[in-house]
Structures are given as C-alpha cells and as structure tokens.
C-alpha cells in the first residue's frame, strides 16, 4: 500500500507538470485584421487581408517553461519542506516525551522552529499588486498539502503504520483517506502551478 501511495503521489506531480503549456499556443496571441487597399494592375501586388500576430503582454518576454514556472516550483518546495519539518518535529518531540529523552524533544523543537522559518520564505513570493488574492491562494494550497502529507510524515518519523490516523480521520477507511490525500496533494500542486 505504501508503494502504491508513493506512486500515486509521483504520478500526480508528473501529470501536473506535464499539463502545463510548454509553448504558448496561438490562442494566447490576439489576431489583428488589417484591411488593405484592393490590388489593381497599376498598384503593387498586395494581399487583400494581412494577418499580424501581436504578442499578449501577459506572456510576452516570460521566457522558457522553466523560467515561467520557477515561482511555482519554489512555492511548492517551500510548502513541502515546511510541512515535512513540522511533522518530523512533532513526531520527534512526542517520541522524546514518551521515552523521557530530552535530546529528541530538543530536536523536535528545532525542527518545528525550522518549519516556521521555512514557511516565511513564501512571503516574498506574493505579488504585492494583489496580496490578498495571493495570500488566500497560498493558504488554500498549504492547507491542502498539509492534509495530504502531515500524517504520513509524522507516522513514518514515529515508525508506525503510515496509514494510521486518530480522531476524525480514524472514522475513514485507510484506502479512502489515502485517496483524498492524493486528491488534495494534486489540488495543492495545481493551485501553485496555475495561480503563480
């Protein structure tokens, strides 16, 4: 089941990356019609219609696919690192608390602090012309990725069954819960790559 879950996550990330436009399609460029004078034998040979393609300013000069999507990769990586650090820190702290190991508890606190610091790296990624919209999209994306990855990382760090859950999540079947986690991970990645 773990291998299936890992393959599903990798497939969602791969499909999300492949679904992006590698080259702007002609639909991005509005066609300007220009009517020119009708050709006469005494005038120059000019076609009746001239089609010129004007680049859309939204996409003009944005470079290659990688250059256009660097910000999306950065936001996804920052969210992933923050969630993994936080879940690992929680797991180490809880493990140290149960066993009375102060060293593990200290490492847990260190990882939790690192998670907070890492998440602050998303602030410069906000487009300050639309800070509220970008902030809401980042929050939704972060929450979706946290739902998808936090419990899995916590359980793996603690050395227990990766599909173990307690509370409300325990009422769901493990397979159904894993499916919703894959869906939420895909939602998070798709928000990052379509909105940023």
N, C-alpha and C positions, 0 to 999 in steps of 0.2 A: 504494500500500500504506500510506503514511503517513497519508493521509486516511482510509482505511478503519479503521486502528488508532485514530486520534483519534476518529472517530465511534463506534467500539465502546466506547471508554472513556467518552465522554459519555453514551451510551445506558445503560451500567451504572450510572453515577452517577444518571441521571434515574430509572431503574427502581427503584433502591434508595430514592430519595427518595419516589417515588410509592407504594411498597409500604407505607409507614408509615401507621398509623391516624391520620387527621386528627381524628376524633371518636371518643371511647371508645364501643365497641359495648355493647349491653345485656349481653353475656356478662361484662363486667367488674364488673357490679353483681349481687351475690347477691340473690335474691328471698326476702323473708321472708314466710311464710304466717302469717296470724293468723286463727284460728277465733273468730268472734264468736257470741254467742247467736242462736239461731234467731228469726226475726221472728214475732211474734204480733200479732193485731189490736189488742191493748191497748198494745203497745210501739211504739217508734219504727221507722220503715222503715229497716232496716239490711241490707245485703247479707250473704249467708252467709259469703263469704270476702272478705278485704281484702288486696290486694297492695300492699306498700310496697317501694320500692327504696332500699336503703341503699348509699351510695357506698363503693366499695372504698377503704380508706385508702391503698393503693399509688398510686392515681390521683387521689385527691381533692385538689383545690386545686393541681393541677400546671399549670393554665393552658392556653394555646393550643398548637397543634402546634409552633410555633416555640419557645415557652418550654420545652416538654418536650424538645426536641431540640437546644437550644443547645450543650450539652456535647458531643454527638456531632459537631456541626459544628466545634466548637473543636478537639477531638482530631484529627479528620480533617485540618483545616487545618494544625495544628502538625506532624503527621506528614509531610504533603505538603511543607511549607516546609523541614523539616529534611532530607528526602531530596533535594530539588532543590538546596538549598545545598551539601550534602555532595558530590553527584555533580558539580555545576558546579565546586566547589573542587578535586576530584580531577582533573578534566579540565584546568582551567587550570594546575594545578601540573605535571602531566605534559607539557602542551604547552610550558610555560615551560622545563622541564628539558631537553626535546629541543632546543629552539631556543636555549637559553642565556639566556633572558630572565628576569632576576631579578624584574622587576616583576610578570610573570604568576605566578611562583612565590609571591610575597608575597600577591597577591590570592587565589591558591588557598588558602594557609594561612588567610587572613582568612575566606574563605567556609566552610572546614572548621570553624573555631572558632565561627562564627555558627551552623552546623548543630548543634553540640553544645549551645550555649546555648539554641537554639530547642527542642531536644528536652527540655530540662529543664523547659520550661513545662508538660509533661504531668503532672509530679509533683503539682501542686495539684488535678488533675482526679481523682485517686484517691479513692475513698470509703474513708475510714480505718476504717470498720467491717468492711471486707473487703479489706484491702490486698493480700493475696497473690493472690486471685482477680482483682482489677482489674489488678494488675501483670502477671499471666500473659496476660490477655486483651489488654492494650495491647501486650505484647511480640509476641504472635502477629500482631496486626493490623499492627504496624510492620514486622515481617519480611515479611509478605505484600505490603505496599505497596512496600517496598524492592525486592523481587524484581520487582515489576511495573514500577517507574518508574526505578530507578537507572541501568541500562544505557542506556535510551532517552535520559535526560537527559545522561548522560556523552557518548554518541555525538553528540548534537545540539550540545553545547558544543564538542566537538573538531572538529566539521564533517565527520564521517564518516557512513557509512551508518547510519541509526538502528537497523537490524536486525542490525548487526554484533555478533558475540559471539566470545569466545575461551574456551579451557578446556572445561569440561564442557558448557556451553551451546552451544558450537560444534557439538557432535555432533547437536543437534536441528535439524530443518528450521526455517527462519525463520518460516514460517506457523504451525507447531505451537508454537514458542516464543512467538510473539505471542499465540496463543490462550490459552496457560497464563498469560501475564502479565495478560490481561484477566480471566481467572477469579480469579487471586489478588488483583487490584485489587477486584473485586466482593466477594470474601471479606473483605478488609480493611474496606471500607466497611460491609458488612452487620454485621460484628462491632461496629464503632463505633456503629451505629445501633440494634442490638438489645440490646447489653450496657450501654451508658452512657446 
